[in-house]
Amino acid sequence: MDNKAAVNALAKSLGRDSKDISALIEGLAATMRDNLADMNTIALPGFGEFEPVKEDERIITDLSTGKEMLMPPNITVKFNPSAILRRKISERHE
């Protein structure tokens, strides 16, 4: 589902204008970006938890050349689905 389809589906289910929904989604995304950039975990009840994880710098070996390279530190976001979401997904795939 792309962004336009998600906005339209949410607008229809809430009985709201798609422009309002689009603005709400943009606001949510901006808030999440800012908090994750500040290394804050974001929990959405019934959906899951987004947790920023810092990976330390490390030495890797390039398999094609055999040269060792230093990989700089990196921050990734880990998603932990809630028990409700995991159960809902498993019910649909049984």
PyMOL Python script that loads the backbone (N, CA, C, O; Angstrom):
from pymol import cmd

cmd.read_pdbstr("""\
ATOM      1  N   MET A   1       0.849  -1.161   0.000  1.00  0.00           N
ATOM      2  CA  MET A   1       0.000   0.000   0.000  1.00  0.00           C
ATOM      3  C   MET A   1       0.904   1.236   0.000  1.00  0.00           C
ATOM      4  O   MET A   1       1.760   1.394   0.870  1.00  0.00           O
ATOM      5  N   ASP A   2       0.700   2.101  -0.983  1.00  0.00           N
ATOM      6  CA  ASP A   2       1.489   3.326  -1.032  1.00  0.00           C
ATOM      7  C   ASP A   2       0.860   4.411  -0.149  1.00  0.00           C
ATOM      8  O   ASP A   2      -0.205   4.207   0.433  1.00  0.00           O
ATOM      9  N   ASN A   3       1.520   5.546  -0.058  1.00  0.00           N
ATOM     10  CA  ASN A   3       1.079   6.618   0.832  1.00  0.00           C
ATOM     11  C   ASN A   3      -0.319   7.116   0.484  1.00  0.00           C
ATOM     12  O   ASN A   3      -1.144   7.323   1.373  1.00  0.00           O
ATOM     13  N   LYS A   4      -0.587   7.309  -0.803  1.00  0.00           N
ATOM     14  CA  LYS A   4      -1.897   7.826  -1.220  1.00  0.00           C
ATOM     15  C   LYS A   4      -3.016   6.861  -0.841  1.00  0.00           C
ATOM     16  O   LYS A   4      -4.068   7.285  -0.363  1.00  0.00           O
ATOM     17  N   ALA A   5      -2.794   5.574  -1.050  1.00  0.00           N
ATOM     18  CA  ALA A   5      -3.800   4.572  -0.703  1.00  0.00           C
ATOM     19  C   ALA A   5      -4.006   4.510   0.810  1.00  0.00           C
ATOM     20  O   ALA A   5      -5.133   4.361   1.281  1.00  0.00           O
ATOM     21  N   ALA A   6      -2.918   4.625   1.566  1.00  0.00           N
ATOM     22  CA  ALA A   6      -3.025   4.605   3.031  1.00  0.00           C
ATOM     23  C   ALA A   6      -3.800   5.820   3.534  1.00  0.00           C
ATOM     24  O   ALA A   6      -4.643   5.694   4.422  1.00  0.00           O
ATOM     25  N   VAL A   7      -3.520   6.988   2.976  1.00  0.00           N
ATOM     26  CA  VAL A   7      -4.234   8.211   3.371  1.00  0.00           C
ATOM     27  C   VAL A   7      -5.713   8.079   3.051  1.00  0.00           C
ATOM     28  O   VAL A   7      -6.559   8.409   3.882  1.00  0.00           O
ATOM     29  N   ASN A   8      -6.033   7.598   1.851  1.00  0.00           N
ATOM     30  CA  ASN A   8      -7.437   7.452   1.453  1.00  0.00           C
ATOM     31  C   ASN A   8      -8.169   6.427   2.324  1.00  0.00           C
ATOM     32  O   ASN A   8      -9.318   6.652   2.703  1.00  0.00           O
ATOM     33  N   ALA A   9      -7.523   5.319   2.642  1.00  0.00           N
ATOM     34  CA  ALA A   9      -8.156   4.293   3.479  1.00  0.00           C
ATOM     35  C   ALA A   9      -8.406   4.825   4.887  1.00  0.00           C
ATOM     36  O   ALA A   9      -9.468   4.591   5.463  1.00  0.00           O
ATOM     37  N   LEU A  10      -7.436   5.533   5.434  1.00  0.00           N
ATOM     38  CA  LEU A  10      -7.586   6.101   6.772  1.00  0.00           C
ATOM     39  C   LEU A  10      -8.653   7.189   6.792  1.00  0.00           C
ATOM     40  O   LEU A  10      -9.441   7.268   7.735  1.00  0.00           O
ATOM     41  N   ALA A  11      -8.683   8.021   5.767  1.00  0.00           N
ATOM     42  CA  ALA A  11      -9.692   9.081   5.672  1.00  0.00           C
ATOM     43  C   ALA A  11     -11.090   8.481   5.595  1.00  0.00           C
ATOM     44  O   ALA A  11     -12.025   8.972   6.227  1.00  0.00           O
ATOM     45  N   LYS A  12     -11.217   7.427   4.824  1.00  0.00           N
ATOM     46  CA  LYS A  12     -12.527   6.772   4.682  1.00  0.00           C
ATOM     47  C   LYS A  12     -12.959   6.137   6.003  1.00  0.00           C
ATOM     48  O   LYS A  12     -14.118   6.264   6.399  1.00  0.00           O
ATOM     49  N   SER A  13     -12.029   5.449   6.694  1.00  0.00           N
ATOM     50  CA  SER A  13     -12.400   4.764   7.933  1.00  0.00           C
ATOM     51  C   SER A  13     -12.711   5.754   9.064  1.00  0.00           C
ATOM     52  O   SER A  13     -13.482   5.431   9.968  1.00  0.00           O
ATOM     53  N   LEU A  14     -12.120   6.955   9.023  1.00  0.00           N
ATOM     54  CA  LEU A  14     -12.358   7.946  10.066  1.00  0.00           C
ATOM     55  C   LEU A  14     -13.404   8.993   9.671  1.00  0.00           C
ATOM     56  O   LEU A  14     -13.816   9.813  10.492  1.00  0.00           O
ATOM     57  N   GLY A  15     -13.827   8.952   8.399  1.00  0.00           N
ATOM     58  CA  GLY A  15     -14.792   9.925   7.931  1.00  0.00           C
ATOM     59  C   GLY A  15     -14.236  11.338   7.916  1.00  0.00           C
ATOM     60  O   GLY A  15     -14.952  12.297   8.205  1.00  0.00           O
ATOM     61  N   ARG A  16     -12.962  11.468   7.580  1.00  0.00           N
ATOM     62  CA  ARG A  16     -12.284  12.773   7.562  1.00  0.00           C
ATOM     63  C   ARG A  16     -11.790  13.072   6.158  1.00  0.00           C
ATOM     64  O   ARG A  16     -11.736  12.184   5.307  1.00  0.00           O
ATOM     65  N   ASP A  17     -11.435  14.311   5.923  1.00  0.00           N
ATOM     66  CA  ASP A  17     -10.896  14.748   4.641  1.00  0.00           C
ATOM     67  C   ASP A  17      -9.473  14.202   4.472  1.00  0.00           C
ATOM     68  O   ASP A  17      -8.697  14.173   5.427  1.00  0.00           O
ATOM     69  N   SER A  18      -9.143  13.775   3.264  1.00  0.00           N
ATOM     70  CA  SER A  18      -7.817  13.189   3.032  1.00  0.00           C
ATOM     71  C   SER A  18      -6.707  14.219   3.240  1.00  0.00           C
ATOM     72  O   SER A  18      -5.590  13.838   3.591  1.00  0.00           O
ATOM     73  N   LYS A  19      -6.974  15.507   3.035  1.00  0.00           N
ATOM     74  CA  LYS A  19      -5.951  16.535   3.284  1.00  0.00           C
ATOM     75  C   LYS A  19      -5.630  16.612   4.778  1.00  0.00           C
ATOM     76  O   LYS A  19      -4.470  16.776   5.156  1.00  0.00           O
ATOM     77  N   ASP A  20      -6.660  16.493   5.630  1.00  0.00           N
ATOM     78  CA  ASP A  20      -6.439  16.494   7.083  1.00  0.00           C
ATOM     79  C   ASP A  20      -5.608  15.290   7.496  1.00  0.00           C
ATOM     80  O   ASP A  20      -4.670  15.411   8.285  1.00  0.00           O
ATOM     81  N   ILE A  21      -5.957  14.129   6.958  1.00  0.00           N
ATOM     82  CA  ILE A  21      -5.236  12.893   7.287  1.00  0.00           C
ATOM     83  C   ILE A  21      -3.794  12.987   6.821  1.00  0.00           C
ATOM     84  O   ILE A  21      -2.882  12.583   7.542  1.00  0.00           O
ATOM     85  N   SER A  22      -3.581  13.512   5.633  1.00  0.00           N
ATOM     86  CA  SER A  22      -2.230  13.658   5.099  1.00  0.00           C
ATOM     87  C   SER A  22      -1.387  14.563   6.005  1.00  0.00           C
ATOM     88  O   SER A  22      -0.220  14.270   6.266  1.00  0.00           O
ATOM     89  N   ALA A  23      -1.982  15.663   6.484  1.00  0.00           N
ATOM     90  CA  ALA A  23      -1.259  16.570   7.391  1.00  0.00           C
ATOM     91  C   ALA A  23      -0.946  15.881   8.713  1.00  0.00           C
ATOM     92  O   ALA A  23       0.136  16.070   9.269  1.00  0.00           O
ATOM     93  N   LEU A  24      -1.886  15.082   9.222  1.00  0.00           N
ATOM     94  CA  LEU A  24      -1.647  14.351  10.469  1.00  0.00           C
ATOM     95  C   LEU A  24      -0.508  13.343  10.309  1.00  0.00           C
ATOM     96  O   LEU A  24       0.346  13.219  11.187  1.00  0.00           O
ATOM     97  N   ILE A  25      -0.501  12.632   9.191  1.00  0.00           N
ATOM     98  CA  ILE A  25       0.553  11.642   8.949  1.00  0.00           C
ATOM     99  C   ILE A  25       1.911  12.327   8.818  1.00  0.00           C
ATOM    100  O   ILE A  25       2.910  11.836   9.344  1.00  0.00           O
ATOM    101  N   GLU A  26       1.949  13.460   8.118  1.00  0.00           N
ATOM    102  CA  GLU A  26       3.209  14.196   7.986  1.00  0.00           C
ATOM    103  C   GLU A  26       3.695  14.675   9.356  1.00  0.00           C
ATOM    104  O   GLU A  26       4.891  14.623   9.643  1.00  0.00           O
ATOM    105  N   GLY A  27       2.776  15.138  10.195  1.00  0.00           N
ATOM    106  CA  GLY A  27       3.139  15.569  11.543  1.00  0.00           C
ATOM    107  C   GLY A  27       3.658  14.422  12.390  1.00  0.00           C
ATOM    108  O   GLY A  27       4.629  14.576  13.131  1.00  0.00           O
ATOM    109  N   LEU A  28       3.001  13.263  12.278  1.00  0.00           N
ATOM    110  CA  LEU A  28       3.448  12.081  13.012  1.00  0.00           C
ATOM    111  C   LEU A  28       4.840  11.664  12.560  1.00  0.00           C
ATOM    112  O   LEU A  28       5.699  11.354  13.385  1.00  0.00           O
ATOM    113  N   ALA A  29       5.061  11.656  11.245  1.00  0.00           N
ATOM    114  CA  ALA A  29       6.368  11.268  10.713  1.00  0.00           C
ATOM    115  C   ALA A  29       7.462  12.227  11.189  1.00  0.00           C
ATOM    116  O   ALA A  29       8.552  11.787  11.554  1.00  0.00           O
ATOM    117  N   ALA A  30       7.183  13.519  11.188  1.00  0.00           N
ATOM    118  CA  ALA A  30       8.174  14.504  11.632  1.00  0.00           C
ATOM    119  C   ALA A  30       8.491  14.324  13.112  1.00  0.00           C
ATOM    120  O   ALA A  30       9.652  14.388  13.519  1.00  0.00           O
ATOM    121  N   THR A  31       7.456  14.099  13.911  1.00  0.00           N
ATOM    122  CA  THR A  31       7.660  13.893  15.345  1.00  0.00           C
ATOM    123  C   THR A  31       8.474  12.627  15.598  1.00  0.00           C
ATOM    124  O   THR A  31       9.375  12.621  16.437  1.00  0.00           O
ATOM    125  N   MET A  32       8.158  11.565  14.879  1.00  0.00           N
ATOM    126  CA  MET A  32       8.904  10.318  15.042  1.00  0.00           C
ATOM    127  C   MET A  32      10.359  10.499  14.615  1.00  0.00           C
ATOM    128  O   MET A  32      11.268  10.044  15.309  1.00  0.00           O
ATOM    129  N   ARG A  33      10.589  11.166  13.468  1.00  0.00           N
ATOM    130  CA  ARG A  33      11.962  11.415  13.008  1.00  0.00           C
ATOM    131  C   ARG A  33      12.761  12.164  14.060  1.00  0.00           C
ATOM    132  O   ARG A  33      13.886  11.782  14.380  1.00  0.00           O
ATOM    133  N   ASP A  34      12.173  13.243  14.604  1.00  0.00           N
ATOM    134  CA  ASP A  34      12.886  14.056  15.590  1.00  0.00           C
ATOM    135  C   ASP A  34      13.215  13.251  16.843  1.00  0.00           C
ATOM    136  O   ASP A  34      14.329  13.336  17.360  1.00  0.00           O
ATOM    137  N   ASN A  35      12.260  12.478  17.329  1.00  0.00           N
ATOM    138  CA  ASN A  35      12.491  11.698  18.545  1.00  0.00           C
ATOM    139  C   ASN A  35      13.483  10.573  18.316  1.00  0.00           C
ATOM    140  O   ASN A  35      14.329  10.325  19.175  1.00  0.00           O
ATOM    141  N   LEU A  36      13.406   9.890  17.193  1.00  0.00           N
ATOM    142  CA  LEU A  36      14.362   8.818  16.907  1.00  0.00           C
ATOM    143  C   LEU A  36      15.761   9.387  16.708  1.00  0.00           C
ATOM    144  O   LEU A  36      16.744   8.763  17.109  1.00  0.00           O
ATOM    145  N   ALA A  37      15.863  10.569  16.092  1.00  0.00           N
ATOM    146  CA  ALA A  37      17.165  11.212  15.917  1.00  0.00           C
ATOM    147  C   ALA A  37      17.775  11.576  17.269  1.00  0.00           C
ATOM    148  O   ALA A  37      18.997  11.603  17.414  1.00  0.00           O
ATOM    149  N   ASP A  38      16.921  11.855  18.262  1.00  0.00           N
ATOM    150  CA  ASP A  38      17.384  12.146  19.620  1.00  0.00           C
ATOM    151  C   ASP A  38      17.575  10.879  20.449  1.00  0.00           C
ATOM    152  O   ASP A  38      17.779  10.951  21.661  1.00  0.00           O
ATOM    153  N   MET A  39      17.507   9.718  19.795  1.00  0.00           N
ATOM    154  CA  MET A  39      17.710   8.402  20.422  1.00  0.00           C
ATOM    155  C   MET A  39      16.610   8.058  21.428  1.00  0.00           C
ATOM    156  O   MET A  39      16.866   7.353  22.404  1.00  0.00           O
ATOM    157  N   ASN A  40      15.389   8.551  21.199  1.00  0.00           N
ATOM    158  CA  ASN A  40      14.244   8.219  22.045  1.00  0.00           C
ATOM    159  C   ASN A  40      13.455   7.075  21.419  1.00  0.00           C
ATOM    160  O   ASN A  40      13.248   7.052  20.205  1.00  0.00           O
ATOM    161  N   THR A  41      13.018   6.134  22.234  1.00  0.00           N
ATOM    162  CA  THR A  41      12.174   5.036  21.780  1.00  0.00           C
ATOM    163  C   THR A  41      10.736   5.534  21.675  1.00  0.00           C
ATOM    164  O   THR A  41      10.276   6.309  22.514  1.00  0.00           O
ATOM    165  N   ILE A  42      10.031   5.083  20.638  1.00  0.00           N
ATOM    166  CA  ILE A  42       8.639   5.475  20.432  1.00  0.00           C
ATOM    167  C   ILE A  42       7.778   4.224  20.499  1.00  0.00           C
ATOM    168  O   ILE A  42       7.991   3.271  19.750  1.00  0.00           O
ATOM    169  N   ALA A  43       6.801   4.235  21.402  1.00  0.00           N
ATOM    170  CA  ALA A  43       5.882   3.102  21.561  1.00  0.00           C
ATOM    171  C   ALA A  43       4.505   3.519  21.068  1.00  0.00           C
ATOM    172  O   ALA A  43       3.968   4.542  21.492  1.00  0.00           O
ATOM    173  N   LEU A  44       3.937   2.718  20.168  1.00  0.00           N
ATOM    174  CA  LEU A  44       2.580   2.917  19.681  1.00  0.00           C
ATOM    175  C   LEU A  44       1.747   1.734  20.170  1.00  0.00           C
ATOM    176  O   LEU A  44       1.857   0.636  19.625  1.00  0.00           O
ATOM    177  N   PRO A  45       0.917   1.946  21.192  1.00  0.00           N
ATOM    178  CA  PRO A  45       0.148   0.842  21.775  1.00  0.00           C
ATOM    179  C   PRO A  45      -0.676   0.091  20.718  1.00  0.00           C
ATOM    180  O   PRO A  45      -1.346   0.697  19.882  1.00  0.00           O
ATOM    181  N   GLY A  46      -0.608  -1.217  20.780  1.00  0.00           N
ATOM    182  CA  GLY A  46      -1.338  -2.057  19.840  1.00  0.00           C
ATOM    183  C   GLY A  46      -0.627  -2.246  18.520  1.00  0.00           C
ATOM    184  O   GLY A  46      -1.059  -3.055  17.699  1.00  0.00           O
ATOM    185  N   PHE A  47       0.461  -1.513  18.297  1.00  0.00           N
ATOM    186  CA  PHE A  47       1.209  -1.628  17.038  1.00  0.00           C
ATOM    187  C   PHE A  47       2.623  -2.115  17.286  1.00  0.00           C
ATOM    188  O   PHE A  47       3.024  -3.152  16.758  1.00  0.00           O
ATOM    189  N   GLY A  48       3.388  -1.371  18.090  1.00  0.00           N
ATOM    190  CA  GLY A  48       4.755  -1.799  18.361  1.00  0.00           C
ATOM    191  C   GLY A  48       5.613  -0.671  18.853  1.00  0.00           C
ATOM    192  O   GLY A  48       5.125   0.403  19.205  1.00  0.00           O
ATOM    193  N   GLU A  49       6.909  -0.931  18.873  1.00  0.00           N
ATOM    194  CA  GLU A  49       7.876   0.000  19.433  1.00  0.00           C
ATOM    195  C   GLU A  49       9.024   0.198  18.447  1.00  0.00           C
ATOM    196  O   GLU A  49       9.580  -0.765  17.919  1.00  0.00           O
ATOM    197  N   PHE A  50       9.370   1.465  18.207  1.00  0.00           N
ATOM    198  CA  PHE A  50      10.505   1.823  17.361  1.00  0.00           C
ATOM    199  C   PHE A  50      11.642   2.233  18.280  1.00  0.00           C
ATOM    200  O   PHE A  50      11.496   3.143  19.096  1.00  0.00           O
ATOM    201  N   GLU A  51      12.774   1.556  18.142  1.00  0.00           N
ATOM    202  CA  GLU A  51      13.904   1.809  19.044  1.00  0.00           C
ATOM    203  C   GLU A  51      15.172   2.091  18.237  1.00  0.00           C
ATOM    204  O   GLU A  51      15.609   1.244  17.457  1.00  0.00           O
ATOM    205  N   PRO A  52      15.773   3.287  18.421  1.00  0.00           N
ATOM    206  CA  PRO A  52      17.043   3.564  17.744  1.00  0.00           C
ATOM    207  C   PRO A  52      18.171   2.753  18.386  1.00  0.00           C
ATOM    208  O   PRO A  52      18.270   2.673  19.611  1.00  0.00           O
ATOM    209  N   VAL A  53      19.010   2.159  17.556  1.00  0.00           N
ATOM    210  CA  VAL A  53      20.106   1.326  18.046  1.00  0.00           C
ATOM    211  C   VAL A  53      21.400   1.823  17.412  1.00  0.00           C
ATOM    212  O   VAL A  53      21.507   1.908  16.189  1.00  0.00           O
ATOM    213  N   LYS A  54      22.382   2.150  18.249  1.00  0.00           N
ATOM    214  CA  LYS A  54      23.674   2.605  17.747  1.00  0.00           C
ATOM    215  C   LYS A  54      24.603   1.414  17.592  1.00  0.00           C
ATOM    216  O   LYS A  54      24.822   0.651  18.533  1.00  0.00           O
ATOM    217  N   GLU A  55      25.144   1.267  16.391  1.00  0.00           N
ATOM    218  CA  GLU A  55      26.111   0.205  16.119  1.00  0.00           C
ATOM    219  C   GLU A  55      27.498   0.832  16.171  1.00  0.00           C
ATOM    220  O   GLU A  55      27.734   1.861  15.538  1.00  0.00           O
ATOM    221  N   ASP A  56      28.410   0.230  16.911  1.00  0.00           N
ATOM    222  CA  ASP A  56      29.770   0.751  17.038  1.00  0.00           C
ATOM    223  C   ASP A  56      30.535   0.576  15.733  1.00  0.00           C
ATOM    224  O   ASP A  56      30.164  -0.225  14.875  1.00  0.00           O
ATOM    225  N   GLU A  57      31.621   1.351  15.606  1.00  0.00           N
ATOM    226  CA  GLU A  57      32.466   1.171  14.430  1.00  0.00           C
ATOM    227  C   GLU A  57      33.113  -0.208  14.503  1.00  0.00           C
ATOM    228  O   GLU A  57      33.352  -0.745  15.585  1.00  0.00           O
ATOM    229  N   ARG A  58      33.389  -0.765  13.329  1.00  0.00           N
ATOM    230  CA  ARG A  58      33.953  -2.109  13.285  1.00  0.00           C
ATOM    231  C   ARG A  58      34.800  -2.268  12.032  1.00  0.00           C
ATOM    232  O   ARG A  58      34.696  -1.492  11.082  1.00  0.00           O
ATOM    233  N   ILE A  59      35.628  -3.281  12.056  1.00  0.00           N
ATOM    234  CA  ILE A  59      36.473  -3.571  10.906  1.00  0.00           C
ATOM    235  C   ILE A  59      35.819  -4.710  10.134  1.00  0.00           C
ATOM    236  O   ILE A  59      35.459  -5.742  10.700  1.00  0.00           O
ATOM    237  N   ILE A  60      35.671  -4.498   8.824  1.00  0.00           N
ATOM    238  CA  ILE A  60      35.112  -5.544   7.968  1.00  0.00           C
ATOM    239  C   ILE A  60      36.120  -5.870   6.878  1.00  0.00           C
ATOM    240  O   ILE A  60      37.027  -5.085   6.602  1.00  0.00           O
ATOM    241  N   THR A  61      35.957  -7.019   6.268  1.00  0.00           N
ATOM    242  CA  THR A  61      36.830  -7.427   5.175  1.00  0.00           C
ATOM    243  C   THR A  61      36.019  -7.454   3.894  1.00  0.00           C
ATOM    244  O   THR A  61      34.974  -8.102   3.820  1.00  0.00           O
ATOM    245  N   ASP A  62      36.511  -6.742   2.879  1.00  0.00           N
ATOM    246  CA  ASP A  62      35.874  -6.754   1.562  1.00  0.00           C
ATOM    247  C   ASP A  62      36.152  -8.112   0.937  1.00  0.00           C
ATOM    248  O   ASP A  62      37.307  -8.460   0.693  1.00  0.00           O
ATOM    249  N   LEU A  63      35.106  -8.877   0.679  1.00  0.00           N
ATOM    250  CA  LEU A  63      35.279 -10.243   0.182  1.00  0.00           C
ATOM    251  C   LEU A  63      35.911 -10.296  -1.203  1.00  0.00           C
ATOM    252  O   LEU A  63      36.601 -11.263  -1.525  1.00  0.00           O
ATOM    253  N   SER A  64      35.687  -9.272  -2.033  1.00  0.00           N
ATOM    254  CA  SER A  64      36.234  -9.320  -3.390  1.00  0.00           C
ATOM    255  C   SER A  64      37.717  -8.966  -3.437  1.00  0.00           C
ATOM    256  O   SER A  64      38.447  -9.500  -4.272  1.00  0.00           O
ATOM    257  N   THR A  65      38.179  -8.070  -2.551  1.00  0.00           N
ATOM    258  CA  THR A  65      39.586  -7.661  -2.580  1.00  0.00           C
ATOM    259  C   THR A  65      40.391  -8.201  -1.407  1.00  0.00           C
ATOM    260  O   THR A  65      41.619  -8.249  -1.478  1.00  0.00           O
ATOM    261  N   GLY A  66      39.737  -8.601  -0.347  1.00  0.00           N
ATOM    262  CA  GLY A  66      40.423  -9.073   0.843  1.00  0.00           C
ATOM    263  C   GLY A  66      40.937  -7.945   1.725  1.00  0.00           C
ATOM    264  O   GLY A  66      41.577  -8.204   2.744  1.00  0.00           O
ATOM    265  N   LYS A  67      40.665  -6.679   1.346  1.00  0.00           N
ATOM    266  CA  LYS A  67      41.119  -5.530   2.133  1.00  0.00           C
ATOM    267  C   LYS A  67      40.220  -5.323   3.344  1.00  0.00           C
ATOM    268  O   LYS A  67      39.007  -5.524   3.287  1.00  0.00           O
ATOM    269  N   GLU A  68      40.849  -4.915   4.437  1.00  0.00           N
ATOM    270  CA  GLU A  68      40.082  -4.578   5.631  1.00  0.00           C
ATOM    271  C   GLU A  68      39.704  -3.107   5.572  1.00  0.00           C
ATOM    272  O   GLU A  68      40.492  -2.259   5.152  1.00  0.00           O
ATOM    273  N   MET A  69      38.474  -2.822   6.006  1.00  0.00           N
ATOM    274  CA  MET A  69      37.991  -1.440   6.003  1.00  0.00           C
ATOM    275  C   MET A  69      37.340  -1.149   7.345  1.00  0.00           C
ATOM    276  O   MET A  69      36.807  -2.045   8.000  1.00  0.00           O
ATOM    277  N   LEU A  70      37.390   0.109   7.742  1.00  0.00           N
ATOM    278  CA  LEU A  70      36.754   0.538   8.981  1.00  0.00           C
ATOM    279  C   LEU A  70      35.369   1.069   8.645  1.00  0.00           C
ATOM    280  O   LEU A  70      35.232   2.036   7.895  1.00  0.00           O
ATOM    281  N   MET A  71      34.347   0.435   9.200  1.00  0.00           N
ATOM    282  CA  MET A  71      32.966   0.898   9.025  1.00  0.00           C
ATOM    283  C   MET A  71      32.673   1.886  10.143  1.00  0.00           C
ATOM    284  O   MET A  71      32.880   1.565  11.313  1.00  0.00           O
ATOM    285  N   PRO A  72      32.197   3.080   9.812  1.00  0.00           N
ATOM    286  CA  PRO A  72      31.913   4.070  10.855  1.00  0.00           C
ATOM    287  C   PRO A  72      30.701   3.661  11.690  1.00  0.00           C
ATOM    288  O   PRO A  72      29.940   2.776  11.298  1.00  0.00           O
ATOM    289  N   PRO A  73      30.523   4.313  12.849  1.00  0.00           N
ATOM    290  CA  PRO A  73      29.338   4.016  13.657  1.00  0.00           C
ATOM    291  C   PRO A  73      28.075   4.323  12.861  1.00  0.00           C
ATOM    292  O   PRO A  73      28.069   5.191  11.988  1.00  0.00           O
ATOM    293  N   ASN A  74      27.032   3.613  13.169  1.00  0.00           N
ATOM    294  CA  ASN A  74      25.783   3.761  12.426  1.00  0.00           C
ATOM    295  C   ASN A  74      24.612   3.664  13.402  1.00  0.00           C
ATOM    296  O   ASN A  74      24.682   2.954  14.405  1.00  0.00           O
ATOM    297  N   ILE A  75      23.548   4.379  13.098  1.00  0.00           N
ATOM    298  CA  ILE A  75      22.333   4.283  13.904  1.00  0.00           C
ATOM    299  C   ILE A  75      21.229   3.705  13.028  1.00  0.00           C
ATOM    300  O   ILE A  75      20.936   4.223  11.951  1.00  0.00           O
ATOM    301  N   THR A  76      20.625   2.627  13.506  1.00  0.00           N
ATOM    302  CA  THR A  76      19.501   2.012  12.808  1.00  0.00           C
ATOM    303  C   THR A  76      18.283   2.046  13.727  1.00  0.00           C
ATOM    304  O   THR A  76      18.400   2.302  14.926  1.00  0.00           O
ATOM    305  N   VAL A  77      17.127   1.786  13.151  1.00  0.00           N
ATOM    306  CA  VAL A  77      15.898   1.754  13.944  1.00  0.00           C
ATOM    307  C   VAL A  77      15.373   0.330  13.923  1.00  0.00           C
ATOM    308  O   VAL A  77      15.151  -0.252  12.861  1.00  0.00           O
ATOM    309  N   LYS A  78      15.177  -0.220  15.112  1.00  0.00           N
ATOM    310  CA  LYS A  78      14.655  -1.576  15.274  1.00  0.00           C
ATOM    311  C   LYS A  78      13.168  -1.473  15.613  1.00  0.00           C
ATOM    312  O   LYS A  78      12.770  -0.663  16.450  1.00  0.00           O
ATOM    313  N   PHE A  79      12.354  -2.297  14.959  1.00  0.00           N
ATOM    314  CA  PHE A  79      10.920  -2.314  15.236  1.00  0.00           C
ATOM    315  C   PHE A  79      10.567  -3.604  15.949  1.00  0.00           C
ATOM    316  O   PHE A  79      10.891  -4.693  15.475  1.00  0.00           O
ATOM    317  N   ASN A  80       9.898  -3.483  17.094  1.00  0.00           N
ATOM    318  CA  ASN A  80       9.410  -4.631  17.852  1.00  0.00           C
ATOM    319  C   ASN A  80       7.884  -4.600  17.809  1.00  0.00           C
ATOM    320  O   ASN A  80       7.270  -3.752  18.456  1.00  0.00           O
ATOM    321  N   PRO A  81       7.263  -5.512  17.057  1.00  0.00           N
ATOM    322  CA  PRO A  81       5.798  -5.498  16.995  1.00  0.00           C
ATOM    323  C   PRO A  81       5.173  -5.865  18.335  1.00  0.00           C
ATOM    324  O   PRO A  81       5.736  -6.636  19.112  1.00  0.00           O
ATOM    325  N   SER A  82       3.992  -5.293  18.590  1.00  0.00           N
ATOM    326  CA  SER A  82       3.281  -5.601  19.837  1.00  0.00           C
ATOM    327  C   SER A  82       2.709  -7.017  19.754  1.00  0.00           C
ATOM    328  O   SER A  82       2.621  -7.603  18.675  1.00  0.00           O
ATOM    329  N   ALA A  83       2.328  -7.545  20.894  1.00  0.00           N
ATOM    330  CA  ALA A  83       1.722  -8.882  20.937  1.00  0.00           C
ATOM    331  C   ALA A  83       0.424  -8.903  20.135  1.00  0.00           C
ATOM    332  O   ALA A  83       0.107  -9.901  19.488  1.00  0.00           O
ATOM    333  N   ILE A  84      -0.323  -7.807  20.177  1.00  0.00           N
ATOM    334  CA  ILE A  84      -1.586  -7.722  19.423  1.00  0.00           C
ATOM    335  C   ILE A  84      -1.315  -7.820  17.927  1.00  0.00           C
ATOM    336  O   ILE A  84      -2.007  -8.554  17.221  1.00  0.00           O
ATOM    337  N   LEU A  85      -0.318  -7.088  17.436  1.00  0.00           N
ATOM    338  CA  LEU A  85       0.020  -7.126  16.008  1.00  0.00           C
ATOM    339  C   LEU A  85       0.529  -8.501  15.598  1.00  0.00           C
ATOM    340  O   LEU A  85       0.134  -9.025  14.557  1.00  0.00           O
ATOM    341  N   ARG A  86       1.408  -9.092  16.416  1.00  0.00           N
ATOM    342  CA  ARG A  86       1.915 -10.441  16.099  1.00  0.00           C
ATOM    343  C   ARG A  86       0.778 -11.450  16.019  1.00  0.00           C
ATOM    344  O   ARG A  86       0.750 -12.287  15.117  1.00  0.00           O
ATOM    345  N   ARG A  87      -0.164 -11.374  16.963  1.00  0.00           N
ATOM    346  CA  ARG A  87      -1.300 -12.296  16.968  1.00  0.00           C
ATOM    347  C   ARG A  87      -2.183 -12.083  15.738  1.00  0.00           C
ATOM    348  O   ARG A  87      -2.627 -13.053  15.123  1.00  0.00           O
ATOM    349  N   LYS A  88      -2.438 -10.837  15.378  1.00  0.00           N
ATOM    350  CA  LYS A  88      -3.276 -10.513  14.226  1.00  0.00           C
ATOM    351  C   LYS A  88      -2.643 -11.056  12.935  1.00  0.00           C
ATOM    352  O   LYS A  88      -3.338 -11.606  12.081  1.00  0.00           O
ATOM    353  N   ILE A  89      -1.337 -10.898  12.806  1.00  0.00           N
ATOM    354  CA  ILE A  89      -0.638 -11.391  11.617  1.00  0.00           C
ATOM    355  C   ILE A  89      -0.686 -12.912  11.560  1.00  0.00           C
ATOM    356  O   ILE A  89      -0.943 -13.483  10.500  1.00  0.00           O
ATOM    357  N   SER A  90      -0.440 -13.576  12.690  1.00  0.00           N
ATOM    358  CA  SER A  90      -0.451 -15.041  12.692  1.00  0.00           C
ATOM    359  C   SER A  90      -1.833 -15.595  12.406  1.00  0.00           C
ATOM    360  O   SER A  90      -1.959 -16.640  11.768  1.00  0.00           O
ATOM    361  N   GLU A  91      -2.886 -14.904  12.872  1.00  0.00           N
ATOM    362  CA  GLU A  91      -4.247 -15.359  12.578  1.00  0.00           C
ATOM    363  C   GLU A  91      -4.562 -15.298  11.095  1.00  0.00           C
ATOM    364  O   GLU A  91      -5.281 -16.150  10.573  1.00  0.00           O
ATOM    365  N   ARG A  92      -4.031 -14.301  10.419  1.00  0.00           N
ATOM    366  CA  ARG A  92      -4.306 -14.125   8.977  1.00  0.00           C
ATOM    367  C   ARG A  92      -3.520 -15.113   8.126  1.00  0.00           C
ATOM    368  O   ARG A  92      -3.883 -15.355   6.975  1.00  0.00           O
ATOM    369  N   HIS A  93      -2.450 -15.689   8.671  1.00  0.00           N
ATOM    370  CA  HIS A  93      -1.604 -16.594   7.879  1.00  0.00           C
ATOM    371  C   HIS A  93      -1.702 -18.039   8.339  1.00  0.00           C
ATOM    372  O   HIS A  93      -0.807 -18.840   8.065  1.00  0.00           O
ATOM    373  N   GLU A  94      -2.755 -18.373   9.019  1.00  0.00           N
ATOM    374  CA  GLU A  94      -2.920 -19.772   9.448  1.00  0.00           C
ATOM    375  C   GLU A  94      -3.677 -20.554   8.407  1.00  0.00           C
ATOM    376  O   GLU A  94      -3.916 -21.749   8.585  1.00  0.00           O
TER     377      GLU A  94
END
""", "prot")
cmd.dss("prot")
cmd.show_as("cartoon", "prot")
cmd.util.cbc("prot")
cmd.orient("prot")
